[in-house]
């Protein structure tokens, strides 16, 4: 089967699902979140037909309406000494990084589960030097990955480091191959319905371009918040749908043929019995 890289997601399905989800979230919004004026993340659930090999690093999905603002608290996990990285950031005019944690400090200061959990809550988003990304799953623990806040790898040696970081913050991440389903941050409730719809449509278009086997490998797409029900926006029909649709007719034809055969056989037996009866009458008359 040819790989389809173009999204076939129907916009009208997204236009129905987004207002319904927002209405549900408005009704179930907790008083605490209302008082804090916090936004809820809207997730895109992606289910694949065939699980590919696991990604070594997550892939970026650019979004037209960024998830993060200038007030977002960003932490950078670095390979080099913290003071050297801070100096580099100043030289490159980077002002979006709130905290730099070198990997050496990560190993010594954040060994316990409690210290890692606290670190997780302190910042909205984590970036990391792409040279140390492979070391982070063990150092950060499962909680970072369960909360979908695993660091976004960047190239700190880029000439325009400020743009590299800005580009990263305009993206969301997708990591496939770790199961049949993936959850992708695609929007939040602070956005307008149109912005959410645009992010979903553009995000799915990018996903179709980069996942193994493209659009044809997508089984289903749903949108939800962390605690809401999942609303479907796309479900793929089986690859052999034509054969499935034809199957009932074929089965019906087989049943009809068997019925005809039984009737024909019964008729022949009845005729044979009738002939035997006639032969028997002739013998009696003799």
C-alpha positions as CSV (number, residue, x, y, z in Angstrom):
1,X,0.0,0.0,0.0
2,X,1.3,3.5,-1.0
3,X,2.3,5.7,1.9
4,X,0.0,8.8,2.1
5,X,1.7,11.8,3.7
6,X,-1.3,14.1,3.3
7,X,-3.8,14.5,6.2
8,X,-7.3,13.3,5.4
9,X,-8.7,14.7,8.7
10,X,-12.1,16.3,8.1
11,X,-12.3,19.8,9.5
12,X,-16.0,19.6,10.2
13,X,-15.4,16.7,12.7
14,X,-12.9,18.9,14.6
15,X,-15.3,21.9,14.5
16,X,-17.9,19.7,16.2
17,X,-15.6,18.2,18.8
18,X,-13.8,21.3,20.0
19,X,-16.8,23.3,21.2
20,X,-18.2,20.2,22.8
21,X,-15.0,19.6,24.7
22,X,-14.7,23.3,25.8
23,X,-18.3,23.2,27.0
24,X,-17.7,20.1,29.0
25,X,-14.5,21.5,30.5
26,X,-16.3,24.7,31.5
27,X,-18.9,22.8,33.3
28,X,-16.4,20.6,35.2
29,X,-13.8,23.2,35.8
30,X,-12.7,23.2,39.5
31,X,-13.0,26.3,41.7
32,X,-9.3,26.2,42.4
33,X,-8.4,26.3,38.7
34,X,-10.9,29.1,38.2
35,X,-9.4,31.2,41.0
36,X,-5.9,30.7,39.7
37,X,-7.1,31.3,36.1
38,X,-5.1,28.3,35.0
39,X,-5.5,26.8,31.5
40,X,-6.1,23.1,30.9
41,X,-4.0,21.4,28.3
42,X,-5.9,19.9,25.3
43,X,-4.4,16.6,24.2
44,X,-4.5,14.9,20.8
45,X,-4.6,11.2,21.2
46,X,-3.0,9.3,18.3
47,X,-3.5,5.5,17.8
48,X,-1.4,3.7,15.2
49,X,-2.3,0.5,13.3
50,X,1.3,-0.7,13.3
51,X,3.8,0.2,16.1
52,X,7.1,1.5,14.6
53,X,10.5,1.2,16.2
54,X,10.8,3.5,19.2
55,X,12.1,7.1,18.5
56,X,15.5,7.8,20.0
57,X,14.4,11.5,20.4
58,X,11.0,13.1,20.2
59,X,10.0,14.9,17.0
60,X,8.9,18.5,16.9
61,X,5.5,19.5,15.6
62,X,5.3,23.2,14.8
63,X,2.0,24.9,15.9
64,X,0.6,28.1,14.4
65,X,-0.6,29.1,17.9
66,X,2.2,28.4,20.4
67,X,1.4,26.7,23.7
68,X,3.9,28.8,25.6
69,X,4.0,32.6,26.1
70,X,6.7,35.0,27.2
71,X,5.7,34.4,30.8
72,X,6.3,30.7,30.6
73,X,8.9,29.4,33.1
74,X,11.6,27.6,31.1
75,X,14.3,25.4,32.5
76,X,17.4,24.3,30.4
77,X,19.2,21.1,31.3
78,X,22.8,21.5,30.1
79,X,25.8,19.4,29.4
80,X,28.3,22.2,30.2
81,X,28.9,24.0,33.5
82,X,25.9,26.2,34.5
83,X,28.0,29.5,34.6
84,X,29.4,28.8,31.1
85,X,25.9,28.2,29.6
86,X,24.4,31.3,31.3
87,X,27.3,33.4,29.8
88,X,26.5,31.9,26.3
89,X,22.8,32.7,26.7
90,X,23.6,36.3,27.6
91,X,26.0,36.6,24.6
92,X,23.3,35.2,22.3
93,X,20.6,37.5,23.6
94,X,18.5,34.7,25.1
95,X,16.1,35.9,27.8
96,X,13.5,33.2,27.9
97,X,15.5,30.7,30.0
98,X,14.6,31.1,33.7
99,X,16.9,28.4,35.1
100,X,20.0,26.4,33.9
101,X,20.7,23.0,35.6
102,X,23.9,21.2,34.4
103,X,23.7,17.5,34.2
104,X,26.3,17.1,37.0
105,X,24.0,19.0,39.4
106,X,21.0,16.9,38.2
107,X,22.9,13.8,39.2
108,X,23.8,15.0,42.7
109,X,20.9,17.3,43.7
110,X,18.0,15.4,42.2
111,X,18.5,11.8,43.2
112,X,15.3,11.3,45.3
113,X,11.8,10.9,43.9
114,X,10.6,13.9,46.0
115,X,13.3,16.2,44.6
116,X,12.5,15.2,41.0
117,X,8.8,15.7,41.6
118,X,9.4,19.1,43.1
119,X,11.6,20.1,40.1
120,X,8.8,18.9,37.8
121,X,6.3,21.4,39.3
122,X,8.7,24.4,39.3
123,X,8.8,24.9,35.5
124,X,6.3,24.9,32.7
125,X,8.6,23.5,30.1
126,X,12.0,21.8,30.0
127,X,14.6,22.1,27.3
128,X,17.9,20.2,27.1
129,X,21.1,20.0,25.3
130,X,20.5,17.3,22.6
131,X,23.8,15.7,23.5
132,X,22.5,14.6,26.9
133,X,18.9,13.7,26.0
134,X,19.6,9.9,26.0
135,X,20.8,10.2,29.6
136,X,17.7,12.0,30.9
137,X,15.1,9.1,31.2
138,X,17.1,7.5,33.9
139,X,18.1,10.8,35.7
140,X,14.6,12.3,35.6
141,X,12.6,9.2,36.3
142,X,9.2,8.0,35.1
143,X,7.2,10.9,36.6
144,X,8.5,13.4,33.9
145,X,7.5,11.1,31.2
146,X,4.2,10.1,32.8
147,X,3.3,13.8,33.0
148,X,4.4,14.3,29.4
149,X,7.0,17.0,30.4
150,X,10.1,15.3,29.1
151,X,12.6,17.8,27.9
152,X,12.7,19.1,24.4
153,X,16.2,18.7,22.9
154,X,17.8,21.7,21.3
155,X,21.1,22.4,19.6
156,X,23.0,24.8,21.9
157,X,25.7,25.2,19.3
158,X,23.4,26.8,16.8
159,X,24.7,30.1,15.5
160,X,21.3,31.7,16.2
161,X,20.6,30.1,19.6
162,X,17.8,32.6,20.4
163,X,15.9,31.5,17.3
164,X,16.6,27.8,18.0
165,X,15.0,28.2,21.4
166,X,12.1,30.3,20.1
167,X,11.4,27.7,17.4
168,X,11.4,24.9,20.0
169,X,8.9,26.8,22.2
170,X,6.6,27.2,19.2
171,X,6.5,23.4,18.8
172,X,5.0,20.5,20.6
173,X,6.5,17.0,20.7
174,X,5.6,13.6,19.5
175,X,7.3,10.3,20.4
176,X,6.1,7.1,18.8
177,X,7.1,3.5,19.1
178,X,6.5,3.1,22.8
179,X,3.0,1.7,22.4
180,X,0.1,1.9,20.0
181,X,-1.1,5.3,21.5
182,X,0.6,8.6,21.9
183,X,-0.6,11.8,23.6
184,X,0.4,15.2,22.1
185,X,-0.1,18.6,23.6
186,X,-1.9,20.5,20.9
187,X,-3.7,23.4,22.6
188,X,-5.0,24.8,25.8
189,X,-8.3,26.3,27.1
190,X,-6.8,29.8,27.0
191,X,-7.0,29.7,23.2
192,X,-10.1,30.6,21.2
193,X,-12.0,27.7,19.5
194,X,-10.6,28.8,16.1
195,X,-7.1,28.7,17.4
196,X,-7.6,25.2,18.9
197,X,-9.1,23.9,15.6
198,X,-6.2,25.4,13.6
199,X,-3.6,23.8,15.9
200,X,-5.3,20.4,15.6
201,X,-5.6,20.6,11.8
202,X,-2.0,21.8,11.2
203,X,-0.7,19.5,13.9
204,X,-2.2,16.4,12.3
205,X,-0.9,17.5,8.9
206,X,2.6,17.6,10.3
207,X,2.1,14.2,12.1
208,X,1.0,12.6,8.8
209,X,4.3,13.7,7.2
210,X,6.7,12.4,9.8
211,X,5.2,9.2,11.3
212,X,6.2,5.8,9.8
213,X,3.8,4.8,7.0
214,X,2.1,8.2,7.1
215,X,-1.6,8.8,7.3
216,X,-2.4,5.2,6.3
217,X,-0.9,4.1,9.7
218,X,-3.3,6.3,11.7
219,X,-6.0,4.2,13.3
220,X,-7.8,6.9,15.3
221,X,-7.5,10.5,16.6
222,X,-9.3,11.9,19.7
223,X,-9.1,15.1,21.6
224,X,-9.4,15.4,25.4
225,X,-8.1,17.1,28.5
226,X,-6.2,15.3,31.3
227,X,-9.4,14.3,33.1
228,X,-12.1,14.5,30.4
229,X,-13.6,11.9,28.2
230,X,-12.0,11.5,24.7
231,X,-13.9,12.9,21.8
232,X,-13.2,11.2,18.4
233,X,-12.3,13.3,15.4
234,X,-11.2,10.5,13.1
235,X,-11.5,6.7,13.0
236,X,-9.9,4.7,10.1
237,X,-11.8,2.0,8.4
238,X,-10.0,-1.4,8.1
239,X,-7.6,-1.7,5.2
240,X,-9.6,-4.6,3.8
241,X,-13.0,-2.8,4.1
242,X,-14.0,-3.7,0.6
243,X,-13.5,-7.4,1.2
244,X,-15.4,-7.1,4.5
245,X,-18.4,-5.3,2.8
246,X,-18.5,-8.0,0.1
247,X,-18.2,-10.8,2.6
248,X,-21.9,-10.9,3.8
249,X,-23.1,-11.2,0.2
250,X,-20.6,-14.0,-0.4
251,X,-21.7,-15.8,2.7
252,X,-25.4,-15.3,1.8
253,X,-24.7,-16.7,-1.7
254,X,-23.0,-19.7,-0.1
255,X,-26.0,-20.3,2.2
256,X,-28.4,-20.0,-0.8
257,X,-26.3,-22.4,-2.8
258,X,-26.3,-24.9,0.1
259,X,-30.1,-24.5,0.5
260,X,-30.6,-25.1,-3.2
261,X,-28.4,-28.1,-3.1
262,X,-30.3,-29.6,-0.1
263,X,-33.6,-29.0,-1.8
264,X,-32.3,-30.5,-5.1
265,X,-31.0,-33.5,-3.2
266,X,-34.3,-33.9,-1.3
267,X,-36.3,-33.6,-4.5
268,X,-34.2,-36.3,-6.1
269,X,-34.6,-38.6,-3.1
270,X,-38.4,-38.1,-3.2
271,X,-38.4,-38.9,-6.9
272,X,-36.4,-42.0,-6.3
273,X,-38.7,-43.1,-3.5
274,X,-41.7,-42.4,-5.7
275,X,-40.3,-44.6,-8.5
276,X,-39.6,-47.4,-6.0
277,X,-43.2,-47.2,-4.8
278,X,-44.5,-47.5,-8.3
279,X,-42.3,-50.5,-9.0
280,X,-43.6,-52.1,-5.8
281,X,-47.3,-51.6,-6.9
282,X,-46.6,-53.3,-10.3
283,X,-45.1,-56.3,-8.5
284,X,-48.2,-56.7,-6.3
285,X,-50.5,-56.6,-9.3
286,X,-48.7,-59.5,-10.7
